Amino acid sequence: MSENTIASHPTRAVIPDLVLTEPSEPPPSREDFLIAEVQRKFNARRVKDDLPSVEVAEPEMYGDEPEWERYGFRGQVGKLLWARGKQKKAIRFVSCNKCARPGKCSRYPNEHKYFVPNGCEVVFCKECAQEIRRELFLAYQAVILAVVMRGIPEGWVLARINFTLRSNGSEIGSARVKRMNSCVRSVMRRTVGARKGFGLLFVDEVGYEKRGHLPDAQRVARGLNLHCHGLYFGPRLNWERTRDLWMAATEKKFGVPSRGFYIRSVRGLKHDPARAVRWALNHMLKYVSKPPAVTPERLASLIATFDGARRVHSLGLFYGKRPKHKAKDCLCPLCRKEGILSTVSFEGRALPNGGCIPRLEKIEMLLSQGYISLRDAGRDAVFAIRESPP
């Protein structure tokens, strides 16, 4: 190649040396994400405030175990969960409802101040049970009513249904729960004769530790009788055939047949379907909020058993129909009571993806600064609106 040819090509660009610079803003720390709760109910915006934030405990921050004695009964459960390798769940459990997310009214930020407690959402937590029950009720009420209101075929019923597994009093274990749920699914599909020709919603449950139909000395299972309560919508079932299928399925899975099967139709379905669904669903979900354990050992065992597993399951027509939560503005209850439209902005740090890391403060500190419970204020506002003259 000649020199003239080489010279005819354009000169290549000179690549400058790579210079590393410090980022203008550091990324969110891991602690921020651990304390962040997915914002499911309210939109949030960042509000500048000089108040100090609460330090949120993280298992890696401890050289040794926390001082469980400071937390009473929850501390005893947390200690057992820690020993089972559930360190993060133990921290969440002992910190349940100790902190809250503060928020202020957009019109009267100095007068109308609220907080929403930050629950642990650990299964079988007594403090979080009612909130979980309320969310499940609202979600699945829409699912079931959407199916029922399309029309009730001839011979179809809405019924409460129970399946009970025989127990010898040994610890349940997560594998046992999964196998029982598998038996329920197979039995219902076989007794109906179709995979989607019915709808079933059921919740896994265990018996009471200290309270039962027999004295504790005579209770073989001692409350560890795994069972499920369900709500069934479909063709009328043959009780004897379904019971026999349940016995065969449980004998195949567990080596011992279980005879516990119960079904009873819900009254008033054709006369008032919405009322019948509300009553039956509320009756079934009450088992989600009941406390099955009174000792730390039993409660820690149940929490570990259901760790990472869902207790509520849906089949057939009810499967995959749960509506997605839509973010919406939170109205100020005190303004609403006076007929004024205003929203509550929750304090936190906005993220580039549109999310928010809420600011958490101790509830005692918020109460001393004039904050009130948003749930209580909303309830009072509803009662005041109902009692006001038209």
C-alpha positions as CSV (number, residue, x, y, z in Angstrom):
1,M,0.0,0.0,0.0
2,S,1.5,3.4,-1.0
3,E,2.1,6.4,1.2
4,N,-0.5,8.4,-0.7
5,T,-3.1,5.8,-0.1
6,I,-2.4,5.9,3.6
7,A,-2.6,9.6,3.8
8,S,-6.0,9.7,2.0
9,H,-7.8,8.0,4.9
10,P,-9.1,10.4,7.7
11,T,-7.2,10.5,10.9
12,R,-8.6,8.3,13.7
13,A,-10.1,10.0,16.8
14,V,-7.9,10.1,19.8
15,I,-9.5,8.4,22.8
16,P,-8.8,10.4,26.0
17,D,-7.7,8.7,29.2
18,L,-10.5,7.3,31.4
19,V,-11.0,9.5,34.4
20,L,-13.0,8.1,37.3
21,T,-15.1,10.6,39.1
22,E,-17.2,10.3,42.2
23,P,-21.0,10.0,41.5
24,S,-22.9,13.2,42.3
25,E,-25.4,11.2,44.4
26,P,-24.7,7.8,46.0
27,P,-27.2,5.0,45.2
28,P,-29.7,4.0,47.9
29,S,-28.1,1.9,50.6
30,R,-29.2,-1.7,51.3
31,E,-30.7,-0.5,54.6
32,D,-33.0,1.8,52.7
33,F,-34.4,-1.0,50.6
34,L,-34.8,-3.3,53.6
35,I,-37.0,-0.7,55.5
36,A,-38.9,0.2,52.3
37,E,-42.4,-1.2,52.1
38,V,-43.9,-1.4,48.7
39,Q,-46.4,1.4,48.4
40,R,-49.7,-0.3,47.7
41,K,-52.2,2.1,49.1
42,F,-51.1,5.7,48.7
43,N,-49.0,7.8,46.4
44,A,-46.1,9.5,48.2
45,R,-43.9,12.5,47.5
46,R,-40.8,13.7,49.2
47,V,-41.3,16.2,51.9
48,K,-38.3,18.0,53.4
49,D,-38.0,17.7,57.1
50,D,-35.3,18.1,59.7
51,L,-36.5,15.4,62.0
52,P,-34.0,12.6,62.7
53,S,-35.0,9.3,61.2
54,V,-35.3,6.1,63.2
55,E,-32.5,3.5,62.9
56,V,-33.9,0.3,61.5
57,A,-32.3,-2.9,62.7
58,E,-30.8,-5.3,60.2
59,P,-29.4,-8.7,61.2
60,E,-26.0,-8.0,59.6
61,M,-25.7,-5.0,61.9
62,Y,-25.5,-7.2,65.0
63,G,-22.4,-8.9,66.1
64,D,-24.4,-11.0,68.5
65,E,-28.2,-11.6,68.9
66,P,-30.4,-8.7,69.9
67,E,-31.5,-8.4,73.5
68,W,-34.7,-10.4,73.1
69,E,-35.8,-9.8,76.7
70,R,-36.6,-6.2,75.8
71,Y,-39.5,-7.3,73.5
72,G,-41.4,-9.7,75.9
73,F,-43.4,-12.4,74.2
74,R,-42.4,-11.2,70.7
75,G,-38.8,-11.4,71.8
76,Q,-39.1,-15.0,72.8
77,V,-40.6,-15.8,69.4
78,G,-37.9,-13.8,67.7
79,K,-35.2,-15.7,69.5
80,L,-36.6,-19.0,68.3
81,L,-36.9,-17.7,64.7
82,W,-33.3,-16.5,64.9
83,A,-32.1,-19.9,66.0
84,R,-34.0,-21.4,63.0
85,G,-32.1,-19.2,60.6
86,K,-34.9,-16.7,60.1
87,Q,-33.0,-13.6,61.3
88,K,-34.6,-11.0,59.1
89,K,-38.1,-12.3,59.9
90,A,-37.3,-12.3,63.6
91,I,-36.3,-8.6,63.4
92,R,-39.5,-7.7,61.5
93,F,-41.6,-9.6,64.0
94,V,-40.2,-7.9,67.1
95,S,-40.4,-4.5,65.3
96,C,-44.0,-4.8,64.2
97,N,-46.0,-1.5,64.6
98,K,-43.2,0.1,66.5
99,C,-42.7,2.6,63.7
100,A,-45.0,4.4,61.3
101,R,-45.1,6.4,58.0
102,P,-45.9,10.0,58.7
103,G,-48.0,12.1,56.3
104,K,-49.5,15.6,56.1
105,C,-52.5,17.2,54.6
106,S,-51.8,19.3,51.5
107,R,-54.1,22.1,52.7
108,Y,-53.3,22.1,56.4
109,P,-49.9,20.5,56.9
110,N,-49.4,21.9,60.4
111,E,-52.9,20.9,61.7
112,H,-53.8,17.6,59.9
113,K,-51.0,15.2,60.4
114,Y,-51.3,11.4,60.2
115,F,-49.4,8.2,60.5
116,V,-49.8,4.6,59.2
117,P,-48.2,1.9,61.3
118,N,-45.6,-0.2,59.6
119,G,-46.6,-3.8,60.3
120,C,-44.3,-6.9,59.9
121,E,-46.8,-8.9,57.8
122,V,-45.4,-12.1,59.2
123,V,-47.9,-15.0,59.0
124,F,-49.8,-15.5,62.3
125,C,-48.9,-12.1,63.6
126,K,-51.8,-10.9,65.7
127,E,-51.1,-7.2,65.1
128,C,-51.2,-7.6,61.3
129,A,-54.0,-10.2,61.1
130,Q,-57.0,-7.9,60.8
131,E,-55.3,-5.8,58.1
132,I,-54.4,-8.9,56.1
133,R,-58.0,-10.2,56.5
134,R,-59.4,-6.9,55.3
135,E,-57.2,-6.8,52.2
136,L,-58.1,-10.4,51.3
137,F,-61.8,-9.8,51.8
138,L,-61.8,-6.7,49.5
139,A,-59.8,-8.5,46.8
140,Y,-61.6,-11.8,46.7
141,Q,-65.0,-10.3,47.2
142,A,-64.6,-8.7,43.8
143,V,-63.3,-12.0,42.3
144,I,-66.2,-14.1,43.5
145,L,-68.9,-11.6,42.8
146,A,-67.6,-11.1,39.2
147,V,-68.1,-14.9,38.7
148,V,-71.4,-15.3,40.5
149,M,-73.0,-12.2,38.9
150,R,-72.6,-13.7,35.5
151,G,-75.3,-16.1,36.3
152,I,-75.9,-19.1,38.5
153,P,-76.2,-22.3,36.3
154,E,-78.9,-24.8,37.3
155,G,-77.8,-27.1,40.0
156,W,-74.9,-24.9,41.2
157,V,-74.4,-24.0,44.8
158,L,-72.2,-21.7,47.0
159,A,-70.9,-23.8,49.9
160,R,-68.5,-23.7,52.8
161,I,-66.1,-26.7,52.5
162,N,-63.5,-28.2,54.8
163,F,-60.8,-30.8,54.4
164,T,-59.0,-32.1,57.5
165,L,-55.8,-34.1,57.6
166,R,-55.2,-36.7,60.3
167,S,-52.4,-35.8,62.7
168,N,-50.5,-37.6,65.4
169,G,-49.3,-34.3,67.1
170,S,-45.9,-34.1,65.4
171,E,-44.7,-30.8,63.9
172,I,-46.3,-30.0,60.7
173,G,-43.5,-28.9,58.3
174,S,-43.8,-27.0,55.0
175,A,-43.7,-30.2,53.0
176,R,-46.8,-31.5,54.7
177,V,-48.6,-28.3,53.9
178,K,-47.7,-28.5,50.2
179,R,-48.8,-32.1,50.0
180,M,-52.1,-31.4,51.6
181,N,-52.8,-28.5,49.2
182,S,-51.9,-30.9,46.3
183,C,-54.5,-33.4,47.6
184,V,-57.2,-30.7,47.8
185,R,-56.6,-29.7,44.2
186,S,-56.6,-33.2,42.8
187,V,-59.7,-34.2,44.8
188,M,-61.8,-31.2,43.7
189,R,-60.9,-31.6,40.1
190,R,-61.8,-35.3,40.2
191,T,-65.0,-35.0,42.1
192,V,-66.3,-32.2,39.8
193,G,-64.9,-33.8,36.7
194,A,-63.3,-30.7,35.2
195,R,-60.4,-28.3,35.9
196,K,-62.3,-25.1,35.5
197,G,-65.9,-26.2,35.9
198,F,-66.0,-24.7,39.5
199,G,-64.5,-22.1,41.7
200,L,-62.7,-22.7,45.0
201,L,-61.0,-20.4,47.4
202,F,-59.4,-22.0,50.5
203,V,-57.1,-21.1,53.3
204,D,-54.7,-23.3,55.2
205,E,-55.3,-23.5,58.9
206,V,-54.2,-25.3,62.1
207,G,-56.1,-26.0,65.3
208,Y,-55.9,-24.1,68.6
209,E,-52.9,-25.0,70.8
210,K,-54.7,-24.9,74.2
211,R,-58.4,-24.7,73.3
212,G,-60.4,-27.5,71.7
213,H,-63.4,-29.7,72.0
214,L,-61.6,-32.1,74.4
215,P,-59.4,-31.5,77.4
216,D,-55.7,-31.0,76.4
217,A,-54.7,-34.3,77.9
218,Q,-57.1,-36.2,75.5
219,R,-56.1,-34.3,72.4
220,V,-53.9,-36.4,70.2
221,A,-53.1,-33.7,67.7
222,R,-52.7,-31.0,70.4
223,G,-53.9,-28.4,67.8
224,L,-51.6,-29.5,65.1
225,N,-54.4,-30.9,62.9
226,L,-53.7,-29.3,59.5
227,H,-56.8,-28.5,57.6
228,C,-58.3,-25.9,55.2
229,H,-61.5,-23.9,55.1
230,G,-62.8,-23.1,51.6
231,L,-65.6,-21.4,49.7
232,Y,-66.9,-23.5,46.8
233,F,-69.0,-22.4,43.8
234,G,-70.0,-25.1,41.4
235,P,-72.2,-28.2,40.8
236,R,-73.7,-29.9,43.8
237,L,-71.1,-32.4,45.1
238,N,-71.7,-36.0,46.2
239,W,-70.4,-36.0,49.8
240,E,-69.7,-39.7,50.0
241,R,-67.8,-39.7,46.7
242,T,-65.7,-36.6,47.6
243,R,-64.9,-38.1,51.0
244,D,-63.7,-41.4,49.5
245,L,-61.6,-39.5,47.0
246,W,-60.1,-37.5,49.9
247,M,-59.3,-40.7,51.8
248,A,-57.6,-42.2,48.8
249,A,-55.6,-39.1,48.0
250,T,-54.4,-38.7,51.6
251,E,-53.5,-42.4,51.9
252,K,-51.4,-42.2,48.8
253,K,-49.6,-39.0,49.9
254,F,-49.2,-39.7,53.7
255,G,-49.7,-43.4,54.1
256,V,-52.8,-43.0,56.3
257,P,-56.3,-42.1,55.0
258,S,-58.0,-39.0,56.4
259,R,-61.8,-39.0,56.6
260,G,-62.3,-35.3,57.4
261,F,-64.5,-33.7,54.8
262,Y,-67.4,-31.3,55.3
263,I,-69.6,-29.3,53.0
264,R,-72.6,-27.1,53.6
265,S,-74.4,-24.8,51.2
266,V,-74.8,-21.1,51.9
267,R,-78.3,-19.9,52.1
268,G,-79.8,-17.0,50.1
269,L,-77.6,-17.3,47.0
270,K,-80.4,-16.9,44.5
271,H,-82.3,-14.3,46.6
272,D,-79.3,-12.0,47.3
273,P,-76.0,-13.3,45.8
274,A,-73.9,-10.3,47.0
275,R,-75.0,-10.7,50.6
276,A,-74.5,-14.5,50.5
277,V,-70.9,-14.1,49.1
278,R,-70.0,-11.4,51.7
279,W,-71.2,-13.5,54.6
280,A,-69.5,-16.7,53.4
281,L,-66.2,-15.0,52.6
282,N,-66.1,-13.1,55.8
283,H,-66.8,-16.4,57.7
284,M,-64.0,-18.2,55.9
285,L,-61.4,-15.4,56.3
286,K,-61.9,-15.1,60.0
287,Y,-59.6,-18.1,60.4
288,V,-56.8,-16.0,58.9
289,S,-57.0,-13.6,61.9
290,K,-57.4,-16.1,64.7
291,P,-54.4,-16.7,67.0
292,P,-53.6,-20.5,66.8
293,A,-50.7,-20.4,69.3
294,V,-50.2,-19.2,72.9
295,T,-46.7,-20.3,73.5
296,P,-43.6,-18.9,71.7
297,E,-42.4,-22.4,70.7
298,R,-45.7,-23.2,68.8
299,L,-45.9,-19.7,67.2
300,A,-42.3,-19.8,66.0
301,S,-42.8,-23.3,64.6
302,L,-45.9,-22.2,62.6
303,I,-44.2,-19.1,61.3
304,A,-41.2,-21.2,60.1
305,T,-43.5,-23.8,58.5
306,F,-45.4,-21.2,56.4
307,D,-42.3,-19.1,55.6
308,G,-42.4,-18.2,52.0
309,A,-45.7,-20.0,51.4
310,R,-49.2,-18.7,50.7
311,R,-52.0,-19.6,53.0
312,V,-54.8,-18.6,50.6
313,H,-55.3,-20.5,47.4
314,S,-57.7,-20.3,44.5
315,L,-58.8,-22.8,41.9
316,G,-60.9,-23.0,38.8
317,L,-63.0,-20.0,38.1
318,F,-61.4,-18.1,40.9
319,Y,-57.8,-18.7,39.8
320,G,-55.8,-15.7,38.6
321,K,-58.7,-13.3,38.8
322,R,-57.5,-11.2,41.8
323,P,-57.6,-7.5,40.7
324,K,-54.3,-5.6,40.8
325,H,-54.0,-2.8,43.2
326,K,-54.3,0.7,41.7
327,A,-52.4,3.5,43.4
328,K,-54.7,6.4,44.2
329,D,-54.6,9.5,46.3
330,C,-55.3,9.3,50.0
331,L,-58.0,11.8,51.0
332,C,-57.5,13.8,54.2
333,P,-60.3,12.5,56.6
334,L,-60.5,15.7,58.7
335,C,-61.0,17.8,55.5
336,R,-63.4,15.2,54.1
337,K,-65.5,15.5,57.2
338,E,-65.9,19.2,56.6
339,G,-66.7,18.7,52.9
340,I,-63.2,19.9,51.7
341,L,-61.3,17.9,49.1
342,S,-57.6,17.5,50.1
343,T,-55.0,14.8,49.9
344,V,-52.4,13.4,52.3
345,S,-48.7,13.3,51.2
346,F,-46.5,10.7,52.9
347,E,-43.0,11.7,53.6
348,G,-40.1,9.8,52.0
349,R,-37.5,9.7,49.3
350,A,-38.6,9.4,45.7
351,L,-36.8,6.9,43.5
352,P,-36.0,7.3,39.8
353,N,-38.4,4.5,38.9
354,G,-41.4,6.3,40.4
355,G,-41.3,4.4,43.7
356,C,-40.7,5.8,47.1
357,I,-38.8,4.8,50.2
358,P,-41.1,6.0,53.1
359,R,-39.6,7.7,56.1
360,L,-40.2,5.7,59.3
361,E,-40.5,7.3,62.8
362,K,-41.3,5.9,66.2
363,I,-45.0,6.1,66.9
364,E,-44.4,7.6,70.3
365,M,-42.5,10.4,68.7
366,L,-45.2,11.1,66.1
367,L,-47.9,11.1,68.8
368,S,-45.9,13.7,70.8
369,Q,-45.7,15.9,67.6
370,G,-49.5,15.9,67.1
371,Y,-49.8,13.1,64.5
372,I,-52.9,10.8,64.7
373,S,-53.7,7.4,63.3
374,L,-55.0,7.7,59.7
375,R,-57.2,4.6,60.2
376,D,-58.9,6.0,63.3
377,A,-59.4,9.4,61.7
378,G,-60.9,7.9,58.6
379,R,-63.3,5.8,60.7
380,D,-64.4,8.8,62.7
381,A,-64.9,10.8,59.5
382,V,-67.2,8.1,58.0
383,F,-69.3,7.9,61.2
384,A,-69.6,11.7,61.2
385,I,-70.7,11.8,57.6
386,R,-73.4,9.2,58.2
387,E,-74.7,10.9,61.2
388,S,-74.8,14.4,59.6
389,P,-78.2,15.6,58.4
390,P,-78.8,15.5,54.6
